[in-house]
Amino acid sequence: MPDTLGELIESYRSDPQSSFRKLSHGVRVKHDRLLARITKEHGHRSLKQIRARNLVAWHDGWLGKGKIATAHSLMSRLRVVLRFGATILEDKECRRLAERLTEMRFERPLPRKKALSSEQARQIRAKAREWFGWYSLALAQAFQFELRLNQRSVIGEWVPIGEAEHSSVRRKTEGREEKWVKGLRWSNLDETFVLRHVNGKRAPELQFDIKNARMVMEELAIYAQVSVEELTRDHLPQDGPIIINDVTGLPWSTAEYRRKWRLVADHAGIPKHVLNMDSGKPPAQA
Protein backbone atom coordinates (compact mmCIF):
# COMPACT_ATOMS: atom_id res chain seq x y z
CA MET A 1 0.00 0.00 0.00
CA PRO A 2 1.24 3.54 -0.69
CA ASP A 3 2.49 5.47 2.31
CA THR A 4 2.74 8.94 0.79
CA LEU A 5 0.56 10.93 -1.57
CA GLY A 6 3.35 10.79 -4.15
CA GLU A 7 3.41 7.00 -4.03
CA LEU A 8 -0.38 6.93 -4.42
CA ILE A 9 -0.20 9.17 -7.49
CA GLU A 10 2.47 6.96 -9.04
CA SER A 11 0.26 3.90 -8.46
CA TYR A 12 -2.66 5.72 -10.08
CA ARG A 13 -0.51 6.46 -13.13
CA SER A 14 0.86 2.93 -13.54
CA ASP A 15 -1.80 0.50 -12.28
CA PRO A 16 -3.36 -1.44 -15.20
CA GLN A 17 -6.82 -1.05 -13.62
CA SER A 18 -6.49 2.70 -13.17
CA SER A 19 -8.84 5.00 -15.08
CA PHE A 20 -5.77 7.09 -15.95
CA ARG A 21 -4.65 4.52 -18.51
CA LYS A 22 -8.02 4.66 -20.27
CA LEU A 23 -7.87 8.41 -20.92
CA SER A 24 -7.11 9.73 -24.39
CA HIS A 25 -3.54 10.90 -24.94
CA GLY A 26 -4.37 14.61 -24.84
CA VAL A 27 -6.40 14.37 -21.64
CA ARG A 28 -3.75 12.15 -20.06
CA VAL A 29 -1.03 14.72 -20.78
CA LYS A 30 -3.15 17.50 -19.27
CA HIS A 31 -3.94 15.47 -16.15
CA ASP A 32 -0.32 14.39 -15.82
CA ARG A 33 0.75 18.03 -15.51
CA LEU A 34 -1.73 18.55 -12.68
CA LEU A 35 -0.62 15.37 -10.92
CA ALA A 36 3.02 16.42 -11.27
CA ARG A 37 2.25 19.70 -9.52
CA ILE A 38 0.44 17.95 -6.67
CA THR A 39 3.38 15.54 -6.31
CA LYS A 40 5.93 18.35 -6.31
CA GLU A 41 4.10 20.37 -3.66
CA HIS A 42 2.58 17.68 -1.44
CA GLY A 43 3.80 14.28 -2.62
CA HIS A 44 6.04 13.84 0.42
CA ARG A 45 3.07 13.96 2.80
CA SER A 46 2.12 10.72 4.52
CA LEU A 47 -1.50 9.79 3.81
CA LYS A 48 -2.00 9.05 7.51
CA GLN A 49 -1.01 12.60 8.46
CA ILE A 50 -3.22 14.44 5.94
CA ARG A 51 -6.29 16.03 7.53
CA ALA A 52 -9.26 17.97 6.19
CA ARG A 53 -7.63 21.26 7.22
CA ASN A 54 -4.63 20.34 5.04
CA LEU A 55 -6.90 19.88 2.03
CA VAL A 56 -8.49 23.27 2.67
CA ALA A 57 -5.06 24.89 2.97
CA TRP A 58 -3.90 23.26 -0.30
CA HIS A 59 -6.97 24.54 -2.09
CA ASP A 60 -6.44 28.03 -0.72
CA GLY A 61 -2.83 27.95 -1.89
CA TRP A 62 -3.82 26.82 -5.36
CA LEU A 63 -6.57 29.42 -5.48
CA GLY A 64 -4.03 32.21 -5.08
CA LYS A 65 -5.30 35.44 -6.61
CA GLY A 66 -8.54 34.20 -8.09
CA LYS A 67 -7.24 31.11 -9.90
CA ILE A 68 -10.54 29.32 -9.39
CA ALA A 69 -10.26 27.08 -12.46
CA THR A 70 -6.73 25.96 -11.54
CA ALA A 71 -7.67 25.17 -7.95
CA HIS A 72 -10.78 23.30 -9.10
CA SER A 73 -8.77 21.20 -11.60
CA LEU A 74 -6.18 20.25 -8.98
CA MET A 75 -8.79 19.31 -6.40
CA SER A 76 -10.63 17.26 -9.03
CA ARG A 77 -7.47 15.28 -9.77
CA LEU A 78 -6.91 14.76 -6.05
CA ARG A 79 -10.46 13.43 -5.67
CA VAL A 80 -9.92 10.94 -8.50
CA VAL A 81 -6.59 9.74 -7.10
CA LEU A 82 -8.04 9.20 -3.63
CA ARG A 83 -11.08 7.35 -5.04
CA PHE A 84 -8.67 5.10 -6.93
CA GLY A 85 -6.81 4.40 -3.69
CA ALA A 86 -10.05 3.75 -1.83
CA THR A 87 -11.59 1.41 -4.42
CA ILE A 88 -8.89 -0.29 -6.47
CA LEU A 89 -6.19 -0.35 -3.77
CA GLU A 90 -8.74 -0.71 -0.93
CA ASP A 91 -6.60 1.56 1.24
CA LYS A 92 -8.30 2.76 4.43
CA GLU A 93 -6.45 6.10 4.52
CA CYS A 94 -7.50 6.86 0.95
CA ARG A 95 -11.07 5.93 1.87
CA ARG A 96 -10.96 8.30 4.85
CA LEU A 97 -9.67 11.19 2.76
CA ALA A 98 -12.00 10.48 -0.14
CA GLU A 99 -14.96 10.61 2.28
CA ARG A 100 -13.72 13.90 3.74
CA LEU A 101 -13.45 15.42 0.26
CA THR A 102 -16.98 14.26 -0.57
CA GLU A 103 -18.24 16.29 2.38
CA MET A 104 -16.24 19.40 1.46
CA ARG A 105 -17.31 22.14 -0.94
CA PHE A 106 -14.97 24.42 -2.85
CA GLU A 107 -15.57 27.34 -5.16
CA ARG A 108 -16.21 26.28 -8.74
CA PRO A 109 -15.36 28.26 -11.87
CA LEU A 110 -18.31 29.87 -13.62
CA PRO A 111 -19.14 28.37 -17.02
CA ARG A 112 -17.86 30.42 -19.94
CA LYS A 113 -20.62 32.42 -21.57
CA LYS A 114 -18.54 33.87 -24.38
CA ALA A 115 -19.24 32.72 -27.92
CA LEU A 116 -17.94 33.70 -31.32
CA SER A 117 -20.42 35.63 -33.45
CA SER A 118 -20.95 34.86 -37.12
CA GLU A 119 -19.33 38.18 -38.02
CA GLN A 120 -16.28 37.41 -35.90
CA ALA A 121 -15.99 33.98 -37.53
CA ARG A 122 -16.20 35.65 -40.94
CA GLN A 123 -13.46 38.14 -39.98
CA ILE A 124 -11.15 35.37 -38.77
CA ARG A 125 -11.66 33.40 -41.98
CA ALA A 126 -10.95 36.44 -44.13
CA LYS A 127 -7.83 37.50 -42.20
CA ALA A 128 -6.47 33.95 -42.11
CA ARG A 129 -6.68 33.70 -45.91
CA GLU A 130 -6.05 37.22 -47.14
CA TRP A 131 -3.48 38.48 -44.64
CA PHE A 132 -1.62 35.35 -43.56
CA GLY A 133 -2.28 32.88 -46.39
CA TRP A 134 -3.52 30.26 -43.91
CA TYR A 135 -6.38 28.78 -45.91
CA SER A 136 -6.50 25.71 -43.66
CA LEU A 137 -7.15 27.85 -40.59
CA ALA A 138 -10.03 29.59 -42.37
CA LEU A 139 -11.52 26.19 -43.27
CA ALA A 140 -11.03 24.88 -39.73
CA GLN A 141 -12.76 27.99 -38.34
CA ALA A 142 -15.71 27.38 -40.65
CA PHE A 143 -16.05 23.76 -39.51
CA GLN A 144 -15.81 24.69 -35.83
CA PHE A 145 -18.35 27.49 -36.06
CA GLU A 146 -20.91 25.85 -38.33
CA LEU A 147 -20.80 22.32 -36.91
CA ARG A 148 -20.21 23.29 -33.25
CA LEU A 149 -17.09 21.13 -33.03
CA ASN A 150 -14.14 21.71 -30.74
CA GLN A 151 -10.61 22.25 -32.03
CA ARG A 152 -9.43 18.66 -31.55
CA SER A 153 -12.43 17.23 -33.42
CA VAL A 154 -11.58 19.41 -36.43
CA ILE A 155 -7.78 19.46 -36.64
CA GLY A 156 -7.10 16.21 -34.73
CA GLU A 157 -4.02 15.71 -32.60
CA TRP A 158 -0.56 14.15 -32.75
CA VAL A 159 -0.02 11.27 -30.31
CA PRO A 160 2.86 8.85 -29.63
CA ILE A 161 3.08 5.98 -32.09
CA GLY A 162 2.30 3.49 -29.31
CA GLU A 163 -1.21 4.84 -28.66
CA ALA A 164 -4.09 2.50 -29.53
CA GLU A 165 -5.71 4.52 -32.33
CA HIS A 166 -4.84 3.50 -35.88
CA SER A 167 -3.50 6.06 -38.34
CA SER A 168 -1.35 6.01 -41.45
CA VAL A 169 -0.51 9.72 -41.05
CA ARG A 170 2.82 9.87 -39.23
CA ARG A 171 5.75 12.14 -38.56
CA LYS A 172 9.07 12.21 -36.76
CA THR A 173 9.70 15.15 -34.47
CA GLU A 174 12.42 15.75 -31.89
CA GLY A 175 13.60 12.16 -32.18
CA ARG A 176 10.22 10.50 -31.65
CA GLU A 177 7.60 9.13 -34.03
CA GLU A 178 4.01 10.31 -33.77
CA LYS A 179 0.75 9.64 -35.56
CA TRP A 180 -2.26 11.86 -36.28
CA VAL A 181 -5.70 10.88 -34.96
CA LYS A 182 -9.23 12.14 -34.30
CA GLY A 183 -9.50 14.97 -36.85
CA LEU A 184 -11.78 15.37 -39.86
CA ARG A 185 -10.97 13.16 -42.87
CA TRP A 186 -11.93 13.54 -46.52
CA SER A 187 -12.91 9.86 -46.64
CA ASN A 188 -15.78 10.62 -44.24
CA LEU A 189 -17.34 13.15 -46.65
CA ASP A 190 -19.68 11.38 -49.07
CA GLU A 191 -20.94 12.33 -52.54
CA THR A 192 -23.93 14.20 -51.10
CA PHE A 193 -21.70 16.29 -48.81
CA VAL A 194 -22.77 14.46 -45.67
CA LEU A 195 -19.84 14.35 -43.25
CA ARG A 196 -19.59 11.53 -40.70
CA HIS A 197 -17.38 11.94 -37.66
CA VAL A 198 -16.76 10.24 -34.31
CA ASN A 199 -15.49 12.47 -31.49
CA GLY A 200 -14.15 9.73 -29.24
CA LYS A 201 -13.99 6.02 -28.46
CA ARG A 202 -17.35 5.98 -26.65
CA ALA A 203 -19.03 8.75 -28.66
CA PRO A 204 -21.75 8.05 -31.22
CA GLU A 205 -21.16 8.81 -34.87
CA LEU A 206 -22.17 12.35 -35.81
CA GLN A 207 -23.58 13.26 -39.22
CA PHE A 208 -23.56 16.73 -40.74
CA ASP A 209 -25.12 17.82 -44.02
CA ILE A 210 -22.56 20.47 -44.84
CA LYS A 211 -24.58 21.72 -47.81
CA ASN A 212 -26.43 23.61 -45.08
CA ALA A 213 -23.17 24.97 -43.59
CA ARG A 214 -22.62 28.05 -45.74
CA MET A 215 -19.22 28.98 -44.31
CA VAL A 216 -17.87 25.46 -44.85
CA MET A 217 -19.14 25.34 -48.42
CA GLU A 218 -17.58 28.74 -49.15
CA GLU A 219 -14.19 27.63 -47.83
CA LEU A 220 -14.36 24.32 -49.72
CA ALA A 221 -15.17 26.22 -52.91
CA ILE A 222 -12.15 28.46 -52.34
CA TYR A 223 -10.05 25.34 -51.75
CA ALA A 224 -11.30 23.83 -55.02
CA GLN A 225 -11.07 27.18 -56.87
CA VAL A 226 -14.67 27.02 -58.06
CA SER A 227 -17.89 28.75 -57.06
CA VAL A 228 -20.12 27.30 -54.35
CA GLU A 229 -22.73 26.55 -57.01
CA GLU A 230 -20.19 24.62 -59.12
CA LEU A 231 -18.67 22.67 -56.23
CA THR A 232 -19.04 18.89 -56.35
CA ARG A 233 -17.45 16.12 -54.30
CA ASP A 234 -15.12 15.34 -57.21
CA HIS A 235 -13.41 18.72 -56.74
CA LEU A 236 -12.09 17.60 -53.35
CA PRO A 237 -9.57 14.95 -52.20
CA GLN A 238 -10.81 11.44 -51.50
CA ASP A 239 -8.70 10.66 -48.45
CA GLY A 240 -6.40 12.12 -45.82
CA PRO A 241 -6.82 14.84 -43.18
CA ILE A 242 -9.06 17.73 -44.22
CA ILE A 243 -7.14 20.37 -42.26
CA ILE A 244 -3.50 20.53 -43.36
CA ASN A 245 -0.99 23.14 -42.20
CA ASP A 246 -0.33 25.38 -45.21
CA VAL A 247 3.41 25.50 -44.45
CA THR A 248 4.32 21.96 -43.35
CA GLY A 249 1.88 19.95 -45.47
CA LEU A 250 0.96 17.93 -42.36
CA PRO A 251 -1.89 18.30 -39.85
CA TRP A 252 -1.45 21.13 -37.39
CA SER A 253 -0.05 20.52 -33.92
CA THR A 254 -2.42 21.60 -31.16
CA ALA A 255 -0.15 24.29 -29.71
CA GLU A 256 0.81 25.75 -33.10
CA TYR A 257 -2.78 25.98 -34.27
CA ARG A 258 -3.82 27.68 -31.04
CA ARG A 259 -1.02 30.25 -31.37
CA LYS A 260 -1.80 30.98 -35.01
CA TRP A 261 -5.54 31.26 -34.34
CA ARG A 262 -4.87 33.86 -31.65
CA LEU A 263 -2.59 35.78 -33.99
CA VAL A 264 -5.31 35.87 -36.65
CA ALA A 265 -7.99 36.73 -34.08
CA ASP A 266 -5.91 39.63 -32.77
CA HIS A 267 -5.41 40.94 -36.30
CA ALA A 268 -9.17 40.66 -36.87
CA GLY A 269 -9.87 42.70 -33.73
CA ILE A 270 -11.38 39.82 -31.75
CA PRO A 271 -11.24 40.62 -27.98
CA LYS A 272 -8.72 38.67 -25.93
CA HIS A 273 -11.47 37.19 -23.77
CA VAL A 274 -12.95 35.41 -26.80
CA LEU A 275 -11.01 32.16 -27.25
CA ASN A 276 -10.80 29.48 -29.90
CA MET A 277 -12.78 27.17 -27.58
CA ASP A 278 -15.70 29.56 -27.98
CA SER A 279 -15.91 28.78 -31.72
CA GLY A 280 -17.94 25.63 -31.14
CA LYS A 281 -20.63 27.25 -29.00
CA PRO A 282 -24.01 28.58 -30.18
CA PRO A 283 -23.24 31.91 -31.85
CA ALA A 284 -23.40 35.16 -29.98
CA GLN A 285 -25.13 38.12 -31.55
CA ALA A 286 -22.85 40.16 -33.76
Secondary structure as GFF3:
##gff-version 3
##sequence-region A 1 286
A	DSSP	alpha_helix	5	14	.	.	.	ID=ss1
A	DSSP	three_ten_helix	19	22	.	.	.	ID=ss2
A	DSSP	alpha_helix	25	42	.	.	.	ID=ss3
A	DSSP	three_ten_helix	47	49	.	.	.	ID=ss4
A	DSSP	alpha_helix	52	63	.	.	.	ID=ss5
A	DSSP	alpha_helix	68	87	.	.	.	ID=ss6
A	DSSP	alpha_helix	92	103	.	.	.	ID=ss7
A	DSSP	alpha_helix	118	130	.	.	.	ID=ss8
A	DSSP	alpha_helix	135	147	.	.	.	ID=ss9
A	DSSP	alpha_helix	151	155	.	.	.	ID=ss10
A	DSSP	beta_strand	157	160	.	.	.	ID=ss11
A	DSSP	beta_strand	170	173	.	.	.	ID=ss12
A	DSSP	beta_strand	176	181	.	.	.	ID=ss13
A	DSSP	three_ten_helix	186	188	.	.	.	ID=ss14
A	DSSP	beta_strand	194	198	.	.	.	ID=ss15
A	DSSP	beta_strand	205	209	.	.	.	ID=ss16
A	DSSP	three_ten_helix	210	212	.	.	.	ID=ss17
A	DSSP	alpha_helix	214	224	.	.	.	ID=ss18
A	DSSP	three_ten_helix	233	235	.	.	.	ID=ss19
A	DSSP	alpha_helix	254	267	.	.	.	ID=ss20
A	DSSP	three_ten_helix	276	280	.	.	.	ID=ss21
###
